[in-house]
Every structure is written in structure tokens, then in C-alpha cells.
């Protein structure tokens, strides 16, 4: 799956707000290295640096386009390529921060369990993931995979899995934590129009659906998707539209 830092950052303020809200819940840290997992173009890394400027901070991402953008944004910060399905820090960390990445990885609960073992006592695992698969923005993507024009290009591997219930995270990680919090926040983003919603999801959730299609069908898919989005998100009184966006947060402090 390919990513575009430029597309992702068209809505930088809205995308960065959950990272800021997650960072606000992180307690003071002991000494040691910090990692921004799935750092993308560095917008979340910049927040972590501002909160903990004296710490050694490294951004990790699997996409070269995102890493290039991050290095351009924060020239004095280290960014490394890594596959989070197997990645581990070279030494125990005091912060493993992950903003909107683990929802893409199969069995991410096992990965989070393993990452708890990579923290020093008192270190923090802080995770935010979109939990919006039942929203029209994403239900419409799945609906179109059944369209005869597109269906042959899709397999289950094209689709993001639903997140487990909050209790599942608590049951899995409580034994390794001296403190653990799990919560949902629902954001309501006022965007210019239905086309803006399409531009938003083209930077994230829509990418695997578009990447699965041959180039000559992508505009056809986007036109069909936009039609459904216009129906699902009617304009407000001021002409803008309201994008509802639930997200799940987790902060666990290592025992």
C-alpha cells in the first residue's frame, strides 16, 4: 500500500488534534529513549519533541515518502524505517507513542502486548486508533467493493479489521501495567463539502481501496464514492458538512 505525505497533511490540524489529546494524558517519564511509531510526516513527532525536548526521540515508519517528509520537517531528529509487526527498540524505552497506525496491523493486540515488554518500569505505551469503520465514510468504501465494476479486485486483505472492544485491551494489558486507561473520543470535523471528506479519506482509509484498482477504474470508483458521501453527509446551515470521527485511546504505564 502506498502513502502520500502531501495528501495526508491536507488536514494537518484535524489529524494532529488526536495526537495532542493523547500526549496530554502521558505522565512524566523516567529517563530513556522515546519512539514515535508510525510517525508519518512528523506532525506527531514534533508534538512529542515539544513536550519532552531533553529526551532522545526517534520516529519509526515503514513508508519512505512519509520518512522523507518527516526528515524535512525535523532535520535534527532521527527517523528510521521499520515494520511495526516485528519492530522492537534496541534498548528498553520510556515512551512508545503510536498515533493512528496499529489499526492497520493484523493482531495488533499481540503487538501491543509485546511492546509493553520493551518498556522500562514506569515507561508508557500510548496509542490512538480510528474506530470509524461503521461511519458512512468507511461503510461506503465497503459497499462499493460489492459493485460489479470493482468487486473482482478486492479481497479481505484490502480491508481494515474492526478494533476489539475496550475490555479486550484492558484484559490483555492490565497485568503488565501499574496504570491503564482506555477511552473513546468522538470528533466532529466541519469540512467544506462532501469533496473535502473524499480528500480526507484519500490520505488514509481510502488508499487500500484505490490501490487495489487498476488506474483506469480509480476515477470511476471515486465518482461513485463521492455520490454516496453526498447522500450520507448533507450540508449544514452554513453549507459545510460534518464528519463524525470516533477514535480509541489507550495509555498504559509499565509495571
N, C-alpha and C positions, 0 to 999 in steps of 0.2 A: 504494500500500500504506500502510495506517495503522499507527501505532505507539502504544503506551501506556507512558509512563514508569512509571506505578504498577505495571503488570503486570511490566515489565522488572525493577524493583527488588525484587520479592518474594524474589529470591535474590541480593541485593546482594553478600554476602560471596563466594559462589561465582563470580559473574560478574566481580568485581573482581580475584580472585586472578590470572588470566592477565595482566591489565594490570600488576599489580605485578611479576610474574615477567618480563615484557617490559621494564619500566622498569629492573629490576636489571641488565640487560645493556647499557644505554646508557652509553657512555663519557662522560667530561667533555666539555662542549661549549664551542666558541668563543662569542663574544658575538653576539647576534642574536635574532630572534623565534622563538617556539615555537608550534606549532599541534597541537591535538588534533583529528584528522579523524574525523568520525563520533562526536562527543563524547557523544552520547546525553544522559542526565540529569546528566552532570558527574562521575560517580564516578571515571572515569579522569583527567579534568582536574584533579581535586583531588589525585590522586597526583603528577601532573607538577608542580603548583604546590609541593607539599611538597618535592619533590626539587630543584627549580630556582626557589626563591622570588624571586630577584632578576631573573628574566627576564620579558619581555613575553610573555604567554601568551594565545592566542585559541582558543576552541572553535568548531568548524565542524560543522553538522549540517543536514540537509535537512528535518527534521521540527519543526514548531512546538511540538508537545506536548513533545518532548524538550528543545528550547531553553528553553521556559518553566520546566521543572523544573531545568535547569542554572543558569539565571539566579537562580532562587530559592535554589539550593544555594550558589552562589558569586556573591554580589551585586557583588563588586568585580572580577570577571573579565569580559572581553569575550567574548561569544558571538555568532556571525553565522550567517545562513542561507547554505548553499552546496551546489551539486550537485557532488559529487566527481568525476563523469565529466568535467567541464570545469574545475573549480576550480584556481586557482593563487594562491599568496601574492602580495600586492602588491609584496613585495621578497624577495630570497633569504632562506631560513630556515636555522636551525641545527638544528631538530628538526621532523620531520613524523612524528607518532605516530598510529597507527591501530589501535584495538583492536576487532576483530570487526565490520568494516564492508565491507572490499573483497571479501569473498566474495559480496556481493550485486550487484556491478557486473560487467557483461559485459566481457570482455577487460581484466580488472584488471591483467594483467601489463603491458600497454601504458601504463596509467595510472601504475603504479609506476615504469616506465622514465622517463616524462615528469616525474614528481615528483622523481626524482634530479637532474634538471637545475635544479630550483628550490631546491636546497640550496647553501650556500656550501661551499667546500672544508673538509673536516673536520666538516661537518654530518652528521646521522644520519637515515636513514629507518628507522623501527621499526614493524613490522606484526605483528599476530596475527590469525589467521583460524580459525574452527572447521573441522575436517576430519572431519566426523562423518556424512557422508551415507550411509555403509554401516552405521551403527549402527541397531538396531531402532527407536529413537526417530524416525528420519527415513525409513528404509525403509518403515515403516508408513504414513507420510503418502503416499508414492508409491503404495503398494499400494492405498490407498483411492481414488486417482484413477481406478482401473480399475473400481471398483464402479459398477454400473448406476445407482445412485441419484445418483451425483455426477459421473460421467465427462464428461458434456456441458459441464460448467462449467470444465473445465481445458484449458489449452494448455501447450506447452512453456515459455511465458513465465512460468507460475506457479511454475517450479521453479528452485532454485539449482543452478548448474553445479558439477561436481566441480573441486577445485583441481588445477592441474598438479603434476607430480612435483617434489620439491625441486631436482633437477638443472636443471629448466627455469628456475627463478628464478635459480639461480647462473649459468647460461649467459647469461641476459638482462642481468644487472646487474653482473657481475664487472668488466667493462671500465670502469665508472664508479665503482668502489669501491676504496678502499685496504684495506678490511676488509669481509668479508661473511660472515655466519653464518646458516644455515638449520637448523632443528631441529623435531622434534615433541615435545610433551609430552602424555601421556595422564593426564587427571584422573579420579578415581573419586569421585563425589559420593554420599554416603549421604543419601538423601532419605526422607521419612516413609513414603511409599507410592506406588503407581502414579499416584494422582491428583496427587501432587506433581510427577511427571515431566510430566504433561499441563500443569499450571500453569506449569512452567518453559518448555516449548516454545511455549506460548500467547504468551509475551513476545517470541519471535523466530521460529524456524523454522516454526511452525505458522501464523503470521499470514497469509502469502500464500495458504495453502490455505483458511483460513476466509474471508478477504476475497473470494475468488473465488465463494463460495457465496451464494445468497440467504439472508436472515436465517432463514427458516423451516426451512432444512436444516442449519444450523450445529450445533445440539444433537444432531441425529441423527448427523452426522459425528463429533462429539466422543465420543458414546457408543460408536460403532464403533471409534474410535481407542483409547479407554481399554481396551476389551476386548482389543485386540491388545497394548497395553502391559502389561496384567496378565499375559498369557501370556509375554511376552518378558523380563519383569523379575520373577522370583519373589522372595519375601521372604527376607531374611537371617534368621539365628537370632534377632535381636532384633526382627524384624517390619518393619524398614526395607528399602528397595530400593537397589540400587547402579547408578547411572547412569554408564556409561563415556563419556568425552568427550575424543576426540583433538583437538588443536589444533596448527596450524602456526605457527611463529615465524620472523621474518626481521629481521635488523639489518644494515644496510649503511651504511658511512661513506663519504661522497663523496670521490672522488679530487681 
